[in-house]
Amino acid sequence: MTRILAISLRYPPYVEGGYELLTRDAVEGLRGRGHTVAVLCGAGRKLVAEPDVFATLAPAIDGDESLFDQDRRAGALERLRAHFFRPANYGATKRAIAAFKPDVVIYFNLGMASLAPVVASRRMGVPCIGYHCDRWAGNLWLQQMEGDRDKRGRRFILGLLWGGVREWANLSPGLCASEWLRGELLRSGVHADGIGVLPTGLSPEMETFATAALKIPARQAGQKLRVIATSMLWHGKGQHILVQAFARAVAEGLDAELHLAGSDHKGGAYQEQLKALAAEARIEEKVHFLGMLCPTELSHELSASHIFVLPSLWGEPFGLSTIEAMAHGLCCVVSDSGASPELLAGAGVVVETGNVEELAASLLRLGGDEEGRLRMGRQARKRALGHFGREPFLQGLEAACEALITEAKA
């Protein structure tokens, strides 16, 4: 079978979001289909002894501080290395390829690892393909400068440089998790040729749990409506919008409780902000913080809930938490930011991004429409298990790799 080298800066147990879990699930899924897969990732002490893992990329992934925070504090030279080309990662990739001898390379997330691994793979004559789950290929540093009038000149110059480096590296072929993300990459200058769409699949654990959960979560007579959000606690995910909307809905008579799952990677400051909002609205006894949940715990919480909300403010490139909730039969309410509406495809409710009043009204309406809520939950479950299943995702990756190898041999 095929020898595959998977590249991602962070890799479990180093988890900052869904990207790392996606990479692990893809690696294990491809191994389960008979392929030999090794991983090249950031230097982390917990990965040194792992078999088939080359933990040699920079920056190192040990430490409590977010890599995003480290990057924002870094000087211009370090940011050029991180977002454009890091010579150390060029060498690390060449060494991993020489040792493992892969037939093909799949890179998942090179944000802050630079384009060096792609260049090294091509220079070593190994066909490679990218699986994109966020806009890092549009250069995260340049994106941070968007709208900053004082940095327009710098952004223009760096944009020209980035275009040249990206052209040199050649990110085609590639696969995007959503049509929305593909559009974003094309708008950033990535060539359309060879950039397709392959929706991310459910994790094996969540697909198993969701398939076993035969009943759509029904609301018993007199039972409080249970609203849940299951994303990392971060301003961009919009949980503060949800708390405010929930407070308004409760004030207007909604008998409900709100459960927020996920950890705060900023040291707890955002969670404290959410608690302060709940206290100000005098609903603190109705808002519960669940922390980071393992798959078993997450499935249990979803199965016990009635409505899922993802009120993201940023452009959500995909939304693993959304398809997990859909697969469990929850009626889902999402903002119109990013790919979230694309995931629902009508099997749920879409509200304007950041609109507290509209979100509150949706919660009130769904709280009083049990039949409609259950109907949308059934539609969401059918779509999630059919469109975002595990096998189609793995088959798509496998087919892409086989096509690259065949083309390279031609």
C-alpha positions in Angstrom: 0.0 0.0 0.0 0.9 3.7 -0.1 3.5 5.3 2.2 2.2 8.7 3.3 3.9 11.5 5.2 1.4 13.7 6.9 2.6 17.2 7.9 1.0 19.5 10.5 2.6 21.9 13.0 0.5 20.7 15.9 -0.4 17.1 16.5 -2.2 15.5 19.5 -1.8 15.5 22.4 -1.0 19.1 21.5 -4.5 20.4 20.6 -5.5 24.0 20.1 -8.5 23.4 17.9 -10.2 21.0 15.5 -7.3 21.0 13.0 -5.1 18.7 15.2 -7.9 16.3 15.8 -8.7 16.2 12.1 -5.0 15.4 11.3 -4.9 12.6 13.8 -8.2 11.1 12.6 -7.0 11.2 9.0 -3.7 9.6 9.9 -5.4 6.8 11.9 -8.1 6.3 9.3 -5.6 5.9 6.5 -3.6 3.5 8.6 -6.8 1.5 9.1 -7.2 1.3 5.4 -3.8 -0.4 5.1 -1.5 2.6 4.3 1.8 3.2 6.1 1.6 6.7 7.5 4.2 8.8 9.4 3.8 12.3 10.8 6.1 15.3 10.6 5.1 17.9 13.2 6.4 20.5 15.7 9.0 19.7 18.3 7.1 18.5 21.4 8.5 16.5 24.3 5.3 14.3 24.5 5.9 13.1 20.9 9.6 12.3 21.0 9.0 8.6 21.8 6.0 8.2 19.5 6.6 5.7 16.7 6.4 7.0 13.1 6.4 10.6 14.3 9.1 13.1 13.4 8.6 15.9 16.0 11.2 18.3 14.4 9.4 21.3 13.0 9.7 24.8 14.4 8.3 26.5 16.3 8.3 24.1 19.2 4.8 23.2 20.4 5.6 22.7 24.1 4.5 25.5 26.5 1.3 26.9 27.9 1.2 30.0 25.7 -0.8 29.8 22.4 1.3 29.7 19.3 -0.9 32.6 18.0 0.1 34.7 20.9 3.8 33.9 20.5 3.5 34.8 16.8 1.9 38.2 17.5 4.7 39.1 20.0 7.5 38.0 17.6 9.7 40.4 15.6 9.5 41.0 11.9 12.3 38.5 11.0 10.7 35.7 13.0 7.3 36.4 11.5 8.9 36.2 8.0 10.3 32.8 8.9 7.0 31.6 10.3 4.7 32.8 7.6 6.9 32.7 4.5 9.9 30.4 4.6 11.7 28.8 7.6 15.0 27.2 6.5 15.1 24.9 9.5 11.8 23.4 8.4 13.1 22.9 4.9 15.9 20.8 6.3 13.6 19.0 8.8 11.3 18.0 6.0 14.1 16.8 3.8 15.5 14.6 6.6 12.0 13.1 7.3 11.5 12.3 3.7 15.0 10.7 3.4 14.3 8.6 6.4 10.7 7.5 5.7 10.7 7.5 1.9 7.1 8.4 1.3 5.2 7.9 -1.9 3.2 11.1 -1.3 3.0 14.0 1.2 -0.3 15.4 2.7 0.2 18.7 4.5 -2.7 19.8 6.8 -1.7 23.0 8.5 1.5 24.9 7.9 0.4 28.1 9.5 3.5 29.4 11.3 5.5 26.4 10.0 5.9 28.4 6.6 5.8 27.0 3.1 9.2 25.3 3.6 7.8 21.7 3.9 6.0 22.1 0.6 9.1 23.4 -1.2 11.2 20.6 0.4 8.8 17.9 -0.7 8.8 19.2 -4.3 12.6 19.5 -4.3 12.9 15.9 -3.1 10.6 14.8 -6.0 7.7 13.6 -3.8 4.2 14.5 -5.0 2.3 16.5 -2.3 -1.2 17.7 -1.7 -2.7 20.1 0.9 -5.9 19.6 2.9 -7.0 23.1 3.9 -9.3 23.7 6.9 -8.6 27.4 7.4 -7.2 30.4 5.6 -3.5 29.9 6.5 -2.7 29.6 2.8 -3.8 33.2 2.5 -1.1 34.1 5.0 -2.3 34.7 8.6 0.1 37.6 9.1 -1.3 39.5 6.1 -4.9 38.7 7.3 -4.1 40.3 10.7 -3.2 43.5 8.9 -6.5 43.8 7.1 -8.2 47.1 7.8 -5.2 48.6 9.6 -4.6 51.9 7.7 -1.2 52.3 9.3 0.0 49.1 7.9 -1.3 49.4 4.3 2.2 50.0 2.9 3.8 47.1 4.7 0.9 44.8 3.8 1.2 45.7 0.2 5.0 44.9 0.1 4.5 41.7 2.1 1.6 40.7 -0.2 3.8 41.0 -3.2 6.5 38.9 -1.5 3.9 36.3 -0.4 2.6 36.0 -3.9 6.0 35.2 -5.2 6.9 32.7 -2.4 3.5 30.9 -2.8 3.9 30.7 -6.5 7.4 29.2 -6.0 6.0 26.6 -3.5 2.9 25.8 -5.7 0.0 24.9 -3.5 -1.8 23.0 -6.2 -3.3 20.4 -6.0 -5.2 20.9 -2.8 -8.5 20.1 -1.1 -10.7 22.4 0.9 -13.0 21.5 3.7 -15.8 23.7 2.3 -16.9 25.6 -0.8 -16.7 28.8 1.2 -13.0 28.2 2.1 -12.2 27.4 -1.5 -13.6 30.7 -2.5 -11.6 32.5 0.2 -8.3 30.8 -1.0 -9.1 31.7 -4.6 -9.7 35.3 -3.6 -6.4 35.4 -1.8 -4.6 34.4 -5.0 -4.3 30.6 -4.8 -4.7 29.2 -8.4 -8.1 27.5 -9.0 -6.4 24.7 -11.0 -6.4 21.5 -8.9 -8.1 23.1 -5.8 -11.2 20.9 -5.0 -13.6 20.4 -2.1 -13.7 17.4 0.2 -15.8 18.0 3.3 -14.2 16.9 6.6 -15.7 13.7 8.0 -16.9 13.0 11.5 -14.3 11.5 13.9 -14.6 7.7 14.3 -15.7 8.0 17.9 -18.4 10.7 17.2 -19.7 8.8 14.2 -20.1 5.7 16.3 -21.8 7.5 19.2 -24.1 9.4 16.9 -25.1 6.3 14.9 -25.9 4.5 18.2 -28.0 7.5 19.4 -31.2 6.4 17.6 -33.6 8.8 19.2 -33.6 12.6 18.5 -33.3 14.4 21.8 -36.9 15.0 22.8 -38.1 17.5 25.4 -40.2 16.0 28.1 -43.2 17.8 29.5 -42.1 20.6 31.8 -38.4 20.0 31.0 -36.2 23.1 30.5 -34.9 23.7 27.0 -31.3 22.7 27.0 -29.1 24.9 24.8 -25.5 23.9 24.2 -22.4 25.3 22.4 -19.3 23.1 22.0 -16.4 25.2 20.8 -13.2 26.5 22.4 -14.0 29.5 24.5 -12.8 32.4 22.3 -14.1 35.7 21.3 -14.2 34.7 17.6 -16.5 31.9 18.4 -19.0 34.4 19.7 -20.1 32.8 23.0 -20.6 36.3 24.4 -23.2 36.9 21.7 -24.9 33.7 22.8 -24.9 34.6 26.5 -26.5 38.0 25.7 -29.1 36.5 23.4 -29.9 33.7 25.9 -30.3 36.3 28.6 -32.8 38.2 26.5 -34.7 35.1 25.6 -35.0 34.1 29.3 -36.1 37.6 30.2 -38.9 37.2 27.6 -40.1 33.9 29.2 -37.8 31.1 27.8 -37.5 28.3 30.3 -34.0 27.1 29.5 -30.5 26.5 30.6 -27.3 27.1 28.7 -24.3 24.8 28.6 -20.9 25.9 27.3 -18.4 23.2 26.5 -14.7 23.9 25.7 -11.6 25.3 27.2 -10.4 28.9 27.3 -6.9 29.0 25.8 -6.4 32.6 26.9 -5.9 31.6 30.5 -9.5 32.0 31.5 -10.1 35.7 30.8 -12.8 35.1 28.2 -14.6 32.7 30.5 -14.6 35.3 33.2 -16.1 37.7 30.7 -18.9 35.3 30.0 -19.5 34.7 33.7 -19.7 38.5 34.2 -22.3 38.8 31.4 -24.4 36.1 33.0 -24.1 37.7 36.4 -25.0 41.1 35.0 -28.2 39.6 33.5 -28.8 37.6 36.7 -28.9 34.3 34.9 -25.6 32.8 36.3 -27.5 29.8 37.8 -28.7 29.0 34.2 -25.3 29.1 32.5 -23.0 26.1 33.0 -19.4 25.8 32.0 -18.5 22.2 31.1 -14.8 22.5 30.3 -13.0 20.4 27.7 -14.9 17.2 27.1 -13.6 13.8 25.8 -15.6 12.3 22.9 -17.7 10.1 25.3 -18.6 13.1 27.5 -19.3 15.3 24.5 -21.7 12.7 23.0 -23.5 12.4 26.3 -23.9 16.2 26.6 -25.2 16.5 23.0 -27.6 13.6 23.5 -29.0 15.4 26.6 -29.4 18.7 24.8 -32.1 20.2 22.5 -30.5 23.0 20.5 -26.9 23.6 19.4 -25.6 27.1 18.7 -22.5 28.2 17.0 -22.6 32.1 16.9 -19.2 32.6 15.2 -18.0 36.1 14.4 -15.0 35.0 12.3 -15.3 33.2 9.0 -15.8 29.6 10.2 -14.0 27.5 7.5 -15.9 24.3 8.4 -17.2 23.6 11.9 -16.6 20.1 13.3 -18.7 20.9 16.3 -21.7 21.7 14.0 -21.6 18.4 12.2 -21.2 16.6 15.5 -24.3 18.2 16.8 -26.2 17.6 13.6 -25.2 13.9 13.7 -26.8 13.7 17.2 -30.0 15.1 15.9 -29.9 18.5 17.4 -31.6 21.5 15.8 -28.7 23.8 15.0 -28.5 27.6 15.0 -25.5 29.1 13.3 -24.4 32.6 12.2 -24.1 33.4 8.6 -20.3 33.7 8.9 -18.1 31.4 6.9 -19.1 27.9 5.9 -21.7 27.3 8.7 -24.8 27.8 6.4 -23.2 25.5 3.8 -23.0 22.7 6.4 -26.7 23.0 7.4 -28.0 23.4 3.8 -31.4 24.3 5.2 -31.4 21.7 7.9 -31.3 24.3 10.7 -31.5 28.0 11.4 -29.1 30.7 10.2 -29.0 34.1 11.9 -27.1 37.3 11.1 -23.5 37.3 12.6 -23.4 39.2 15.8 -27.1 40.0 15.9 -28.1 39.4 19.6 -31.8 40.2 19.0 -32.2 37.8 16.0 -30.5 35.0 17.9 -32.7 35.6 21.0 -35.8 35.5 18.8 -34.7 32.2 17.2 -34.2 30.6 20.6 -37.7 31.8 21.7 -39.3 30.6 18.5 -37.6 27.1 18.7 -38.4 26.9 22.4 -42.1 27.1 21.5 -42.0 24.9 18.4 -41.2 21.4 19.5 -42.4 19.8 16.3 -40.3 22.2 14.2 -37.3 21.7 16.3 -37.5 17.9 16.1 -38.1 18.1 12.3 -34.9 20.1 11.8 -33.0 17.8 14.0 -34.0 14.8 11.9 -33.0 16.6 8.7 -29.7 17.6 10.3 -28.9 14.1 11.4 -29.7 12.6 8.0 -27.5 15.2 6.3 -24.6 14.8 8.7 -24.5 11.0 8.6 -24.9 10.9 4.8 -22.8 13.9 3.7 -20.1 14.1 6.4 -19.5 10.4 7.0 -16.1 9.0 7.8 -15.7 6.8 4.8 -16.3 9.4 2.0 -13.7 11.6 3.6 -11.0 8.9 3.8 -11.9 7.7 0.3 -11.4 11.2 -1.0 -8.0 11.5 0.6 -7.0 8.1 -0.7 -8.2 8.8 -4.2 -6.3 12.1 -4.3 -3.1 10.4 -3.2 -3.4 7.6 -5.7 -4.0 10.1 -8.5 -0.9 12.1 -7.6 1.3 9.0 -7.5 -0.1 7.8 -10.8 0.6 11.2 -12.4 4.1 11.3 -11.0 4.9 7.9 -12.5 3.5 8.8 -15.9 
